[in-house]
Amino acid sequence: MATETLTNGARPGRLTGRGGRVPGALLALGVYAAVRGAGVVAVAVAAWWSGRSPLRVLGESWDSVWYLRIAEHGYGRTQIYPGIGSVQSDSAFFPLYPVLIRCASAVLPGSLTVAALAVAWIAAGAAAVGVYRVGEHLLGARAGLLLVALWAALPHALMLTLAYTEPLLAAFAAWALYALLRGRWGWAAGLAVLAGLTRPTGIAVAAAVTAAAAYEIWRRRGRAPAAVWAAGLTAPAGWGSYVLLVGVRRGDPLGGYFAVQSGWGSRFDFGAGALRSARHALGSPGSVELATIVTVVLLAAALVLAGLLAADRRIPLPLLVYTGVLLVMTYGGAGFFESKPRFLLPAFPLLLPAAALMAKARPRTAVVVTGVLAGLSYAYGPYLLLASGVAP
């Protein structure tokens, strides 16, 4: 990962539209809004059809309820399930998203749910532009646009339109990685700190920044600028500060947060739990949810894409480290098996090889592939939220 590889990317491009030359970032945002907007309509129609409120389905499903309660009342809620020995504390949820919900509710009309969706949708739009910038820098404007389209059409991309933290993490990650590609160490470190305050997997952004800084320091034989040293040292501060704070409050500074996660059934078991779930799904497909089968397929596809990404010499070290950490945390963590594809949503670099391949194909082929994927996503999203019975 030479300095030239990081900093000498293409300049912001323009793509041809009906009205002439359109800024690529604007077109990417439009593509994302069109693909995911149709997904929101699909979920809303399905919700109405089943007699449920679309607003509540989008803004108050599963983990969203925890974020809303933290935003309204602060931390301190614990839910106990004696029959299964589960003790679920809201300390498992990182603080930045609830803080932003509270701030947005102070200036927006409507309920906290509206504020939560507003924050998530704005973050998702920012993430789409960041994803485009990374793809454009590495592969060109057309591939960057296709990267956004593929990302928006993923089966679990509906999570980008719910009151969840994946859009926020994806935004911080995409722009932090782009900052690294452009050699902007201060921006990269600051965004890594914010990512670390967003959700547990935010540590992947810090790992990318620290790895890039370490490589730069090694390459310069320890004579790297102060900004590089500072970025490498401060990037994990957001994640580390919250983990340490929870630990101190529980009387175990280093292990307290992980004890909270264990109460949710989330711990690192080197993939043993995921492997058991996959074996069960493949061995008895008729006795498991469709969502479980889809999860197995998507996790297998992610491994193939990871291999293609690692084999591509155009991919700089920070993207490989970021994606690798997300993969290790997703595959190695025990817990809610059907949530694993959601955990990989911010791992957009996995789609770079596919975007590069589609950029070489005929435009009609790229449109057809994206359309088919989007159609499957529109069918799967409502099922996952309204009919599957499992937490996505």
C-alpha positions in Angstrom: 0.0 0.0 0.0 2.3 2.7 -1.2 1.5 6.3 -0.6 0.9 6.8 -4.3 -1.8 4.1 -4.2 -3.6 5.9 -1.4 -3.5 9.4 -2.7 -3.3 9.5 -6.5 -6.9 8.4 -7.2 -9.1 9.8 -9.9 -10.6 13.1 -9.5 -14.4 13.3 -8.8 -16.0 12.3 -12.0 -19.2 13.1 -14.0 -21.5 10.8 -15.7 -23.8 11.4 -18.6 -27.4 11.9 -17.8 -30.5 13.1 -19.7 -29.6 16.7 -19.0 -26.0 16.4 -20.0 -23.0 15.9 -17.6 -24.3 15.1 -14.1 -21.9 15.0 -11.0 -21.3 11.4 -10.2 -22.0 11.8 -6.5 -25.4 13.3 -7.2 -26.3 10.6 -9.7 -25.1 7.9 -7.1 -27.4 9.5 -4.5 -30.3 9.4 -7.0 -29.7 5.7 -7.8 -29.6 4.8 -4.1 -32.7 6.8 -3.4 -34.6 5.2 -6.3 -33.6 1.6 -5.4 -34.2 1.9 -1.7 -37.2 4.2 -2.0 -38.9 1.5 -3.9 -38.0 -0.9 -1.1 -39.6 1.4 1.4 -42.8 1.4 -0.7 -42.8 -2.4 -0.8 -42.5 -2.6 3.0 -45.2 0.1 3.4 -47.6 -1.7 1.1 -47.0 -5.0 2.8 -47.5 -3.4 6.2 -50.8 -1.8 5.2 -51.9 -5.1 3.7 -51.2 -6.9 7.0 -53.0 -4.2 9.0 -49.8 -2.7 10.6 -48.5 0.9 10.6 -45.7 1.4 8.1 -44.1 4.0 10.3 -44.0 1.6 13.2 -42.7 -1.3 11.1 -39.9 0.9 9.7 -39.1 2.8 12.9 -40.0 0.5 15.8 -38.9 -3.0 14.8 -36.6 -5.1 17.0 -33.5 -3.2 18.1 -35.1 0.1 17.1 -37.2 0.0 20.2 -34.1 -0.1 22.4 -32.6 2.9 20.6 -35.8 4.9 21.0 -36.0 4.1 24.7 -32.4 5.1 25.3 -33.0 8.4 23.3 -36.1 9.1 25.5 -35.0 7.9 28.9 -31.3 7.3 28.8 -29.6 4.1 29.8 -30.7 1.8 32.6 -33.1 -0.7 31.2 -32.6 -4.5 31.7 -34.8 -7.2 30.4 -34.6 -10.6 32.1 -35.8 -14.0 30.6 -35.5 -16.5 33.5 -36.5 -19.5 31.3 -33.5 -19.2 29.0 -31.1 -17.4 31.4 -30.9 -14.3 29.3 -30.3 -10.9 30.9 -30.5 -8.2 28.2 -29.1 -4.7 29.2 -29.4 -1.6 27.1 -25.7 -1.0 27.8 -25.0 -3.3 24.8 -26.1 -0.5 22.5 -23.6 2.2 21.7 -24.6 5.8 22.4 -24.1 7.9 19.3 -27.3 7.0 17.4 -29.6 7.6 20.5 -27.9 11.0 21.0 -28.5 11.9 17.4 -32.1 10.8 17.6 -32.6 13.1 20.7 -31.0 16.0 18.9 -33.0 15.5 15.7 -36.3 15.3 17.8 -35.5 18.7 19.2 -35.7 20.3 15.7 -38.0 18.0 13.7 -41.8 17.8 14.1 -43.3 14.5 15.1 -42.3 11.6 17.3 -39.0 10.1 18.2 -39.6 7.5 15.6 -39.7 10.1 12.9 -36.5 11.6 14.2 -34.8 8.1 14.3 -35.8 7.4 10.7 -34.6 10.9 9.6 -31.2 10.3 11.1 -31.0 6.8 9.5 -32.1 8.0 6.1 -29.7 11.0 6.0 -26.9 8.7 7.2 -27.7 6.2 4.5 -27.7 8.9 1.8 -24.3 10.1 3.1 -23.1 6.5 3.1 -24.2 6.0 -0.6 -22.1 9.0 -1.7 -19.2 7.8 0.4 -19.4 4.3 -1.2 -19.5 5.9 -4.6 -16.4 8.0 -3.9 -14.5 4.9 -2.8 -15.5 3.0 -5.9 -14.8 6.0 -8.2 -11.4 6.5 -6.6 -10.3 2.9 -7.2 -12.2 1.7 -10.3 -13.7 4.8 -12.0 -17.0 6.6 -12.0 -19.1 3.9 -13.7 -17.9 1.2 -11.3 -18.5 3.5 -8.4 -22.1 4.0 -9.5 -22.6 0.3 -10.0 -21.1 -0.3 -6.5 -23.8 1.9 -5.0 -26.5 0.2 -7.0 -25.4 -3.3 -5.9 -25.1 -2.2 -2.3 -28.6 -0.7 -2.3 -30.1 -3.9 -3.9 -28.7 -6.4 -1.4 -31.3 -8.7 0.2 -30.8 -7.0 3.6 -30.5 -3.5 2.3 -33.9 -2.8 3.7 -32.0 -2.4 7.1 -30.6 0.8 5.6 -34.1 2.3 5.7 -35.0 1.2 9.3 -34.2 2.9 12.6 -31.0 0.9 12.9 -27.3 1.8 13.2 -26.0 0.2 10.0 -26.6 3.3 7.9 -24.7 5.5 10.4 -21.7 3.0 10.6 -21.7 2.7 6.8 -21.5 6.4 6.4 -18.6 6.9 8.8 -16.8 3.9 7.4 -17.1 4.9 3.7 -15.9 8.4 4.3 -13.1 7.3 6.7 -11.9 4.9 4.0 -12.1 7.6 1.4 -10.2 10.0 3.6 -7.5 7.4 4.0 -7.3 6.9 0.2 -6.8 10.7 -0.1 -4.3 10.9 2.7 -6.5 12.9 5.0 -5.4 11.4 8.3 -7.3 13.8 10.6 -10.6 13.2 8.9 -10.1 9.5 8.9 -9.3 9.4 12.6 -12.2 11.6 13.6 -14.7 9.5 11.6 -13.2 6.3 13.1 -13.9 7.7 16.6 -17.5 8.4 15.6 -17.8 4.9 14.1 -16.5 3.4 17.3 -19.3 5.2 19.2 -22.0 3.9 16.8 -21.9 0.1 17.2 -19.5 -2.7 18.3 -18.4 -3.4 14.7 -17.2 0.2 14.5 -13.9 -1.1 15.7 -13.3 -2.2 12.1 -13.0 1.4 11.0 -10.5 2.1 13.7 -8.5 -1.0 12.7 -8.3 0.2 9.1 -7.0 3.6 10.2 -4.5 2.2 12.6 -3.3 -0.4 10.1 -2.8 2.3 7.5 -1.0 4.5 9.9 1.3 1.6 11.1 2.1 0.8 7.5 2.9 4.4 6.7 5.1 4.7 9.8 6.9 1.5 8.8 7.3 2.6 5.2 8.9 5.9 6.3 11.1 4.2 8.9 9.4 5.9 11.8 9.6 9.4 10.2 5.9 9.7 9.3 4.2 13.1 9.9 2.7 13.7 13.3 -0.8 13.5 11.8 -0.2 9.8 10.9 0.9 9.0 14.4 -2.0 10.8 15.9 -4.5 9.1 13.6 -3.2 5.7 14.4 -3.4 6.3 18.1 -6.7 8.1 18.4 -8.8 6.1 15.9 -9.9 3.4 18.5 -10.7 6.1 21.1 -14.5 6.1 20.5 -15.0 2.3 20.7 -12.5 1.9 23.6 -14.0 4.7 25.7 -17.5 3.3 25.6 -16.4 -0.3 26.3 -14.3 1.0 29.2 -17.1 3.2 30.5 -19.6 0.2 30.6 -16.9 -1.9 32.2 -16.2 0.7 35.0 -19.9 1.0 35.7 -20.2 -2.8 36.1 -17.1 -3.0 38.3 -15.0 -4.8 35.6 -13.3 -2.2 33.4 -11.9 -4.7 30.9 -14.6 -7.4 30.9 -17.8 -5.6 31.9 -19.0 -4.7 28.4 -18.3 -8.2 27.1 -20.3 -9.6 30.1 -23.2 -7.4 28.9 -22.9 -8.8 25.4 -22.8 -12.3 26.8 -26.2 -11.7 28.4 -27.5 -11.2 24.9 -26.0 -14.5 23.8 -23.3 -12.6 21.9 -19.7 -13.7 22.4 -16.8 -14.7 20.2 -16.6 -18.5 19.7 -14.5 -18.6 16.6 -17.4 -19.5 14.4 -18.6 -22.6 16.2 -22.1 -21.3 16.7 -22.4 -20.1 13.1 -21.2 -23.4 11.8 -23.8 -25.3 13.9 -26.6 -23.1 12.6 -25.4 -23.6 9.0 -25.2 -27.3 9.4 -28.7 -27.5 10.9 -30.1 -25.4 8.1 -28.5 -27.4 5.4 -29.3 -30.7 7.0 -32.9 -30.0 7.7 -34.0 -27.2 5.3 -37.7 -28.0 5.7 -37.6 -27.4 9.5 -36.0 -24.0 9.5 -37.0 -20.5 8.5 -36.4 -19.3 5.0 -34.4 -16.4 6.6 -32.0 -19.0 8.0 -31.4 -20.6 4.6 -30.9 -17.2 3.0 -28.4 -16.3 5.7 -26.4 -19.5 4.9 -26.4 -18.6 1.2 -25.4 -15.0 1.8 -22.6 -15.9 4.2 -21.2 -18.3 1.6 -21.4 -15.7 -1.1 -19.6 -13.2 1.2 -16.7 -15.6 1.6 -16.4 -16.0 -2.2 -16.5 -12.2 -2.6 -13.9 -11.8 0.2 -11.6 -14.2 -1.8 -12.0 -12.1 -4.9 -11.4 -8.9 -3.0 -8.2 -10.2 -1.4 -6.9 -11.4 -4.8 -7.4 -8.0 -6.4 -4.1 -6.0 -6.2 -5.9 -2.7 -6.7 -7.5 -2.9 -3.3 -5.5 -0.9 -0.7 -4.7 -2.2 2.8 -7.2 -0.1 4.7 -10.2 -1.6 2.8 -8.8 -5.1 3.3 -8.4 -4.6 7.0 -11.8 -3.0 7.4 -13.6 -5.8 5.6 -11.5 -8.5 7.2 -12.3 -7.3 10.7 -16.0 -7.2 9.9 -15.9 -10.7 8.5 -14.1 -12.0 11.5 -16.5 -10.4 13.9 -19.5 -11.6 11.9 -18.4 -15.2 11.3 -16.6 -15.7 14.7 -19.4 -14.2 16.9 -22.1 -16.3 18.4 -25.6 -14.9 18.8 -28.5 -14.2 16.4 -27.5 -16.2 13.3 -30.1 -14.5 11.0 -28.6 -11.1 11.9 -25.2 -11.8 10.4 -26.0 -10.6 6.8 -27.1 -7.3 8.5 -23.7 -7.1 10.2 -22.0 -7.3 6.8 -24.1 -4.5 5.2 -21.4 -1.9 6.0 -18.8 -4.3 4.3 -19.4 -2.7 0.9 -15.9 -3.3 -0.3 -16.9 -6.9 -0.8 -18.9 -5.7 -3.8 -15.9 -4.0 -5.5 -15.0 -7.1 -7.7 -18.6 -7.4 -8.9 -18.8 -3.7 -9.6 -15.6 -3.8 -11.6 -16.9 -6.8 -13.6 -20.2 -5.1 -14.3 -18.5 -1.9 -15.4 -17.0 -3.9 -18.2 -20.3 -5.3 -19.3 -22.9 -3.7 -21.5 -25.0 -1.1 -19.8 -28.2 -3.2 -20.4 -26.6 -6.2 -18.6 -25.7 -4.0 -15.6 -29.3 -2.7 -15.5 -30.8 -6.2 -15.7 -28.6 -7.6 -13.0 -29.3 -4.7 -10.7 -33.0 -4.9 -11.4 -33.2 -8.6 -10.7 -31.3 -8.1 -7.4 -33.5 -5.2 -6.4 -36.7 -7.2 -7.2 -35.5 -10.0 -5.0 -34.7 -7.5 -2.2 -38.2 -6.0 -2.5 -39.8 -9.4 -2.0 -37.4 -10.6 0.8 -37.5 -7.3 2.8 -41.2 -7.4 3.7 -41.0 -11.1 4.4 -38.1 -10.6 6.8 -39.8 -7.8 8.7 -43.4 -9.0 8.7 -43.5 -12.8 8.3 -40.2 -14.4 9.2 -40.5 -14.3 13.0 -36.7 -13.9 13.4 -34.7 -10.8 14.3 -33.0 -9.5 11.2 
